[in-house]
Protein backbone atom coordinates (compact mmCIF):
# COMPACT_ATOMS: atom_id res chain seq x y z
CA UNK A 1 0.00 0.00 0.00
CA UNK A 2 1.54 3.27 -1.01
CA UNK A 3 0.43 6.88 -0.60
CA UNK A 4 1.02 8.78 -3.79
CA UNK A 5 -0.70 10.25 -6.79
CA UNK A 6 -4.38 9.73 -7.46
CA UNK A 7 -5.35 7.78 -10.60
CA UNK A 8 -5.43 9.89 -13.81
CA UNK A 9 -9.22 10.21 -13.85
CA UNK A 10 -9.25 11.89 -10.41
CA UNK A 11 -6.19 14.14 -10.70
CA UNK A 12 -8.19 17.29 -11.55
CA UNK A 13 -10.68 16.79 -8.75
CA UNK A 14 -7.94 15.89 -6.29
CA UNK A 15 -5.85 18.95 -7.02
CA UNK A 16 -7.35 20.88 -4.11
CA UNK A 17 -6.81 18.03 -1.66
CA UNK A 18 -3.71 17.75 0.48
CA UNK A 19 -3.82 13.97 0.54
CA UNK A 20 -4.00 11.26 -2.12
CA UNK A 21 -3.79 7.57 -1.28
CA UNK A 22 -3.81 4.66 -3.70
CA UNK A 23 -2.86 1.14 -2.84
CA UNK A 24 -3.18 -2.59 -3.15
CA UNK A 25 -3.28 -4.71 0.00
CA UNK A 26 -2.50 -8.43 -0.29
CA UNK A 27 -3.90 -10.65 2.45
CA UNK A 28 -1.49 -13.55 2.83
CA UNK A 29 -3.09 -15.04 5.94
CA UNK A 30 -5.67 -14.41 8.61
CA UNK A 31 -8.96 -15.50 10.15
CA UNK A 32 -12.38 -13.90 9.82
CA UNK A 33 -14.30 -14.67 12.99
CA UNK A 34 -18.08 -14.58 12.59
CA UNK A 35 -20.40 -15.05 15.58
CA UNK A 36 -20.61 -18.85 15.16
CA UNK A 37 -17.89 -19.67 12.60
CA UNK A 38 -14.24 -18.95 11.82
CA UNK A 39 -13.18 -18.57 8.19
CA UNK A 40 -9.52 -19.04 7.31
CA UNK A 41 -8.34 -16.83 4.44
CA UNK A 42 -6.99 -18.73 1.42
CA UNK A 43 -4.12 -16.57 0.08
CA UNK A 44 -3.81 -14.36 -1.73
CA UNK A 45 -6.72 -12.06 -1.01
CA UNK A 46 -6.53 -8.65 -2.68
CA UNK A 47 -8.03 -5.33 -1.57
CA UNK A 48 -7.60 -1.99 -3.32
CA UNK A 49 -7.91 1.44 -1.73
CA UNK A 50 -8.16 4.90 -3.21
CA UNK A 51 -8.60 8.42 -1.85
CA UNK A 52 -10.08 10.66 -3.05
CA UNK A 53 -12.96 9.37 -5.13
CA UNK A 54 -15.94 11.67 -5.42
CA UNK A 55 -19.47 10.86 -4.28
CA UNK A 56 -22.04 13.62 -4.94
CA UNK A 57 -19.13 16.06 -5.35
CA UNK A 58 -17.60 15.18 -1.99
CA UNK A 59 -14.22 13.42 -1.55
CA UNK A 60 -14.48 10.01 0.03
CA UNK A 61 -12.48 6.84 0.45
CA UNK A 62 -12.93 3.75 -1.74
CA UNK A 63 -12.07 0.34 -0.30
CA UNK A 64 -12.80 -2.65 -2.54
CA UNK A 65 -12.39 -6.40 -2.21
CA UNK A 66 -10.98 -7.48 -5.58
CA UNK A 67 -10.83 -11.12 -4.56
CA UNK A 68 -10.99 -12.91 -1.24
CA UNK A 69 -11.48 -16.63 -0.61
CA UNK A 70 -11.99 -18.11 2.83
CA UNK A 71 -12.93 -21.53 4.17
CA UNK A 72 -14.56 -23.03 7.24
CA UNK A 73 -16.20 -26.32 8.19
CA UNK A 74 -19.47 -27.27 9.81
CA UNK A 75 -21.81 -30.18 10.41
CA UNK A 76 -25.18 -30.07 8.67
CA UNK A 77 -27.93 -32.28 7.27
CA UNK A 78 -27.80 -32.94 3.52
CA UNK A 79 -30.74 -32.84 1.12
CA UNK A 80 -30.97 -36.60 1.56
CA UNK A 81 -31.38 -36.25 5.31
CA UNK A 82 -27.89 -37.48 6.21
CA UNK A 83 -25.81 -35.66 8.83
CA UNK A 84 -22.42 -34.78 7.26
CA UNK A 85 -19.26 -32.75 7.78
CA UNK A 86 -18.96 -29.98 5.16
CA UNK A 87 -16.10 -27.77 4.03
CA UNK A 88 -17.58 -24.37 3.17
CA UNK A 89 -15.81 -21.96 0.81
CA UNK A 90 -16.89 -18.37 0.24
CA UNK A 91 -15.60 -16.08 -2.53
CA UNK A 92 -16.00 -12.41 -1.65
CA UNK A 93 -15.84 -9.39 -3.97
CA UNK A 94 -17.19 -5.86 -4.15
CA UNK A 95 -16.95 -2.52 -2.33
CA UNK A 96 -16.54 -2.17 1.41
CA UNK A 97 -16.76 1.62 1.15
CA UNK A 98 -16.86 4.32 -1.49
CA UNK A 99 -19.14 5.72 -4.17
CA UNK A 100 -20.22 2.27 -5.33
CA UNK A 101 -20.66 1.06 -1.75
CA UNK A 102 -22.79 2.51 0.99
CA UNK A 103 -19.97 4.06 3.05
CA UNK A 104 -20.38 1.51 5.82
CA UNK A 105 -24.14 1.89 5.87
CA UNK A 106 -26.52 -0.76 7.14
CA UNK A 107 -26.71 -2.52 3.77
CA UNK A 108 -23.53 -4.20 2.56
CA UNK A 109 -22.60 -4.20 -1.13
CA UNK A 110 -20.32 -7.24 -0.90
CA UNK A 111 -21.03 -10.14 -3.27
CA UNK A 112 -20.72 -13.60 -1.71
CA UNK A 113 -20.53 -16.89 -3.59
CA UNK A 114 -20.68 -20.08 -1.48
CA UNK A 115 -19.69 -23.64 -2.35
CA UNK A 116 -19.62 -26.77 -0.17
CA UNK A 117 -17.80 -30.07 -0.29
CA UNK A 118 -19.71 -32.37 -0.61
CA UNK A 119 -22.13 -30.33 -2.71
CA UNK A 120 -25.43 -31.84 -1.53
CA UNK A 121 -26.39 -29.27 1.11
CA UNK A 122 -28.68 -27.23 -1.18
CA UNK A 123 -29.51 -26.65 -4.85
CA UNK A 124 -28.65 -23.18 -6.14
CA UNK A 125 -26.81 -20.26 -4.59
CA UNK A 126 -29.85 -18.66 -2.99
CA UNK A 127 -30.92 -21.86 -1.24
CA UNK A 128 -27.34 -22.59 -0.15
CA UNK A 129 -26.91 -19.12 1.35
CA UNK A 130 -30.19 -19.50 3.21
CA UNK A 131 -29.08 -22.87 4.63
CA UNK A 132 -25.71 -21.49 5.72
CA UNK A 133 -26.69 -18.08 7.11
CA UNK A 134 -27.98 -19.21 10.48
CA UNK A 135 -25.07 -21.61 10.99
CA UNK A 136 -22.48 -18.92 10.19
CA UNK A 137 -23.79 -15.89 12.08
CA UNK A 138 -26.45 -17.32 14.41
CA UNK A 139 -30.21 -16.79 14.44
CA UNK A 140 -30.06 -13.69 16.66
CA UNK A 141 -27.61 -11.95 14.33
CA UNK A 142 -29.64 -13.03 11.32
CA UNK A 143 -32.61 -11.17 12.78
CA UNK A 144 -30.43 -8.18 13.70
CA UNK A 145 -28.98 -7.72 10.19
CA UNK A 146 -32.28 -8.40 8.43
CA UNK A 147 -34.27 -11.32 7.11
CA UNK A 148 -32.37 -11.51 3.79
CA UNK A 149 -29.81 -14.27 4.53
CA UNK A 150 -27.25 -13.17 1.92
CA UNK A 151 -27.39 -9.56 3.07
CA UNK A 152 -27.11 -10.61 6.72
CA UNK A 153 -23.92 -12.63 6.11
CA UNK A 154 -22.46 -9.88 3.89
CA UNK A 155 -23.10 -7.26 6.59
CA UNK A 156 -21.49 -9.48 9.21
CA UNK A 157 -18.39 -10.01 7.02
CA UNK A 158 -18.17 -6.28 6.32
CA UNK A 159 -18.16 -5.57 10.06
CA UNK A 160 -15.47 -8.19 10.68
CA UNK A 161 -13.20 -6.90 7.89
CA UNK A 162 -13.46 -3.22 8.78
CA UNK A 163 -13.55 -3.41 12.58
CA UNK A 164 -11.33 -6.39 13.40
CA UNK A 165 -9.16 -7.60 10.54
CA UNK A 166 -7.99 -4.57 8.54
CA UNK A 167 -6.63 -2.39 11.40
CA UNK A 168 -4.03 -5.05 12.24
CA UNK A 169 -3.26 -5.71 8.57
CA UNK A 170 -2.03 -2.13 8.18
CA UNK A 171 0.68 -2.68 10.80
CA UNK A 172 2.74 -4.47 8.14
CA UNK A 173 2.10 -1.57 5.75
CA UNK A 174 3.47 0.89 8.30
CA UNK A 175 6.67 -1.12 8.77
CA UNK A 176 7.19 -1.57 5.04
CA UNK A 177 6.82 2.14 4.28
CA UNK A 178 8.90 3.33 7.22
CA UNK A 179 6.00 4.87 9.14
CA UNK A 180 5.74 4.83 12.90
CA UNK A 181 1.98 4.48 12.40
CA UNK A 182 -0.23 3.92 9.33
CA UNK A 183 -3.80 3.14 10.39
CA UNK A 184 -7.06 3.10 8.45
CA UNK A 185 -9.74 2.71 11.07
CA UNK A 186 -13.52 2.70 11.38
CA UNK A 187 -15.76 3.48 14.29
CA UNK A 188 -19.41 4.59 14.62
CA UNK A 189 -18.45 8.14 15.68
CA UNK A 190 -15.51 9.15 13.46
CA UNK A 191 -16.53 6.78 10.65
CA UNK A 192 -13.53 6.09 8.40
CA UNK A 193 -10.24 7.75 9.33
CA UNK A 194 -6.56 7.70 8.41
CA UNK A 195 -3.78 8.23 10.97
CA UNK A 196 -0.16 8.49 9.83
CA UNK A 197 2.97 9.33 11.81
CA UNK A 198 6.64 9.25 10.86
CA UNK A 199 10.04 10.04 12.29
CA UNK A 200 11.65 12.78 10.19
CA UNK A 201 15.13 13.11 11.66
CA UNK A 202 16.70 13.64 15.06
CA UNK A 203 13.98 14.46 17.60
CA UNK A 204 11.46 15.66 14.95
CA UNK A 205 8.26 13.71 14.17
CA UNK A 206 5.20 14.45 12.03
CA UNK A 207 1.68 13.03 12.37
CA UNK A 208 -1.44 13.46 10.26
CA UNK A 209 -5.05 12.55 11.00
CA UNK A 210 -7.85 12.82 8.45
CA UNK A 211 -11.43 11.64 8.13
CA UNK A 212 -11.96 9.82 4.83
CA UNK A 213 -15.75 9.92 4.71
CA UNK A 214 -17.75 12.52 2.80
CA UNK A 215 -19.25 13.73 6.10
CA UNK A 216 -17.49 15.08 9.19
CA UNK A 217 -14.54 16.21 7.08
CA UNK A 218 -11.68 16.70 9.55
CA UNK A 219 -7.91 16.76 9.54
CA UNK A 220 -5.12 17.48 11.98
CA UNK A 221 -1.44 18.03 11.18
CA UNK A 222 1.12 17.97 13.96
CA UNK A 223 4.88 18.58 13.97
CA UNK A 224 6.55 17.45 17.19
CA UNK A 225 9.91 17.81 18.94
CA UNK A 226 10.38 14.85 21.30
CA UNK A 227 12.59 14.89 24.36
CA UNK A 228 13.17 12.70 27.40
CA UNK A 229 11.46 9.80 25.56
CA UNK A 230 7.97 10.42 26.93
CA UNK A 231 7.50 14.13 26.22
CA UNK A 232 7.08 16.29 23.15
CA UNK A 233 6.50 19.92 22.21
CA UNK A 234 4.15 20.18 19.20
CA UNK A 235 2.77 22.63 16.65
CA UNK A 236 -0.77 21.60 15.67
CA UNK A 237 -3.00 22.76 12.78
CA UNK A 238 -6.58 21.52 12.13
CA UNK A 239 -9.28 21.91 9.44
CA UNK A 240 -10.53 25.11 11.09
CA UNK A 241 -7.02 26.61 10.63
CA UNK A 242 -6.70 26.66 14.41
CA UNK A 243 -3.02 26.79 15.40
CA UNK A 244 -1.95 25.43 18.77
CA UNK A 245 1.29 24.88 20.63
CA UNK A 246 1.12 21.83 22.86
CA UNK A 247 3.24 20.29 25.58
CA UNK A 248 2.41 16.58 25.60
CA UNK A 249 3.57 13.62 27.62
CA UNK A 250 2.88 10.11 28.77
CA UNK A 251 2.55 9.40 32.46
CA UNK A 252 2.26 5.96 34.00
CA UNK A 253 0.19 5.32 37.12
C-alpha positions in Angstrom: 0.0 0.0 0.0 1.5 3.3 -1.0 0.4 6.9 -0.6 1.0 8.8 -3.8 -0.7 10.3 -6.8 -4.4 9.7 -7.5 -5.4 7.8 -10.6 -5.4 9.9 -13.8 -9.2 10.2 -13.9 -9.2 11.9 -10.4 -6.2 14.1 -10.7 -8.2 17.3 -11.6 -10.7 16.8 -8.7 -7.9 15.9 -6.3 -5.8 19.0 -7.0 -7.4 20.9 -4.1 -6.8 18.0 -1.7 -3.7 17.8 0.5 -3.8 14.0 0.5 -4.0 11.3 -2.1 -3.8 7.6 -1.3 -3.8 4.7 -3.7 -2.9 1.1 -2.8 -3.2 -2.6 -3.1 -3.3 -4.7 0.0 -2.5 -8.4 -0.3 -3.9 -10.6 2.4 -1.5 -13.6 2.8 -3.1 -15.0 5.9 -5.7 -14.4 8.6 -9.0 -15.5 10.1 -12.4 -13.9 9.8 -14.3 -14.7 13.0 -18.1 -14.6 12.6 -20.4 -15.1 15.6 -20.6 -18.9 15.2 -17.9 -19.7 12.6 -14.2 -18.9 11.8 -13.2 -18.6 8.2 -9.5 -19.0 7.3 -8.3 -16.8 4.4 -7.0 -18.7 1.4 -4.1 -16.6 0.1 -3.8 -14.4 -1.7 -6.7 -12.1 -1.0 -6.5 -8.7 -2.7 -8.0 -5.3 -1.6 -7.6 -2.0 -3.3 -7.9 1.4 -1.7 -8.2 4.9 -3.2 -8.6 8.4 -1.8 -10.1 10.7 -3.0 -13.0 9.4 -5.1 -15.9 11.7 -5.4 -19.5 10.9 -4.3 -22.0 13.6 -4.9 -19.1 16.1 -5.3 -17.6 15.2 -2.0 -14.2 13.4 -1.6 -14.5 10.0 0.0 -12.5 6.8 0.4 -12.9 3.8 -1.7 -12.1 0.3 -0.3 -12.8 -2.7 -2.5 -12.4 -6.4 -2.2 -11.0 -7.5 -5.6 -10.8 -11.1 -4.6 -11.0 -12.9 -1.2 -11.5 -16.6 -0.6 -12.0 -18.1 2.8 -12.9 -21.5 4.2 -14.6 -23.0 7.2 -16.2 -26.3 8.2 -19.5 -27.3 9.8 -21.8 -30.2 10.4 -25.2 -30.1 8.7 -27.9 -32.3 7.3 -27.8 -32.9 3.5 -30.7 -32.8 1.1 -31.0 -36.6 1.6 -31.4 -36.2 5.3 -27.9 -37.5 6.2 -25.8 -35.7 8.8 -22.4 -34.8 7.3 -19.3 -32.8 7.8 -19.0 -30.0 5.2 -16.1 -27.8 4.0 -17.6 -24.4 3.2 -15.8 -22.0 0.8 -16.9 -18.4 0.2 -15.6 -16.1 -2.5 -16.0 -12.4 -1.6 -15.8 -9.4 -4.0 -17.2 -5.9 -4.1 -17.0 -2.5 -2.3 -16.5 -2.2 1.4 -16.8 1.6 1.1 -16.9 4.3 -1.5 -19.1 5.7 -4.2 -20.2 2.3 -5.3 -20.7 1.1 -1.8 -22.8 2.5 1.0 -20.0 4.1 3.0 -20.4 1.5 5.8 -24.1 1.9 5.9 -26.5 -0.8 7.1 -26.7 -2.5 3.8 -23.5 -4.2 2.6 -22.6 -4.2 -1.1 -20.3 -7.2 -0.9 -21.0 -10.1 -3.3 -20.7 -13.6 -1.7 -20.5 -16.9 -3.6 -20.7 -20.1 -1.5 -19.7 -23.6 -2.3 -19.6 -26.8 -0.2 -17.8 -30.1 -0.3 -19.7 -32.4 -0.6 -22.1 -30.3 -2.7 -25.4 -31.8 -1.5 -26.4 -29.3 1.1 -28.7 -27.2 -1.2 -29.5 -26.6 -4.8 -28.7 -23.2 -6.1 -26.8 -20.3 -4.6 -29.8 -18.7 -3.0 -30.9 -21.9 -1.2 -27.3 -22.6 -0.2 -26.9 -19.1 1.3 -30.2 -19.5 3.2 -29.1 -22.9 4.6 -25.7 -21.5 5.7 -26.7 -18.1 7.1 -28.0 -19.2 10.5 -25.1 -21.6 11.0 -22.5 -18.9 10.2 -23.8 -15.9 12.1 -26.5 -17.3 14.4 -30.2 -16.8 14.4 -30.1 -13.7 16.7 -27.6 -12.0 14.3 -29.6 -13.0 11.3 -32.6 -11.2 12.8 -30.4 -8.2 13.7 -29.0 -7.7 10.2 -32.3 -8.4 8.4 -34.3 -11.3 7.1 -32.4 -11.5 3.8 -29.8 -14.3 4.5 -27.3 -13.2 1.9 -27.4 -9.6 3.1 -27.1 -10.6 6.7 -23.9 -12.6 6.1 -22.5 -9.9 3.9 -23.1 -7.3 6.6 -21.5 -9.5 9.2 -18.4 -10.0 7.0 -18.2 -6.3 6.3 -18.2 -5.6 10.1 -15.5 -8.2 10.7 -13.2 -6.9 7.9 -13.5 -3.2 8.8 -13.6 -3.4 12.6 -11.3 -6.4 13.4 -9.2 -7.6 10.5 -8.0 -4.6 8.5 -6.6 -2.4 11.4 -4.0 -5.1 12.2 -3.3 -5.7 8.6 -2.0 -2.1 8.2 0.7 -2.7 10.8 2.7 -4.5 8.1 2.1 -1.6 5.8 3.5 0.9 8.3 6.7 -1.1 8.8 7.2 -1.6 5.0 6.8 2.1 4.3 8.9 3.3 7.2 6.0 4.9 9.1 5.7 4.8 12.9 2.0 4.5 12.4 -0.2 3.9 9.3 -3.8 3.1 10.4 -7.1 3.1 8.4 -9.7 2.7 11.1 -13.5 2.7 11.4 -15.8 3.5 14.3 -19.4 4.6 14.6 -18.5 8.1 15.7 -15.5 9.2 13.5 -16.5 6.8 10.7 -13.5 6.1 8.4 -10.2 7.7 9.3 -6.6 7.7 8.4 -3.8 8.2 11.0 -0.2 8.5 9.8 3.0 9.3 11.8 6.6 9.3 10.9 10.0 10.0 12.3 11.7 12.8 10.2 15.1 13.1 11.7 16.7 13.6 15.1 14.0 14.5 17.6 11.5 15.7 14.9 8.3 13.7 14.2 5.2 14.5 12.0 1.7 13.0 12.4 -1.4 13.5 10.3 -5.0 12.5 11.0 -7.9 12.8 8.5 -11.4 11.6 8.1 -12.0 9.8 4.8 -15.7 9.9 4.7 -17.7 12.5 2.8 -19.2 13.7 6.1 -17.5 15.1 9.2 -14.5 16.2 7.1 -11.7 16.7 9.5 -7.9 16.8 9.5 -5.1 17.5 12.0 -1.4 18.0 11.2 1.1 18.0 14.0 4.9 18.6 14.0 6.5 17.5 17.2 9.9 17.8 18.9 10.4 14.8 21.3 12.6 14.9 24.4 13.2 12.7 27.4 11.5 9.8 25.6 8.0 10.4 26.9 7.5 14.1 26.2 7.1 16.3 23.1 6.5 19.9 22.2 4.1 20.2 19.2 2.8 22.6 16.7 -0.8 21.6 15.7 -3.0 22.8 12.8 -6.6 21.5 12.1 -9.3 21.9 9.4 -10.5 25.1 11.1 -7.0 26.6 10.6 -6.7 26.7 14.4 -3.0 26.8 15.4 -1.9 25.4 18.8 1.3 24.9 20.6 1.1 21.8 22.9 3.2 20.3 25.6 2.4 16.6 25.6 3.6 13.6 27.6 2.9 10.1 28.8 2.5 9.4 32.5 2.3 6.0 34.0 0.2 5.3 37.1 
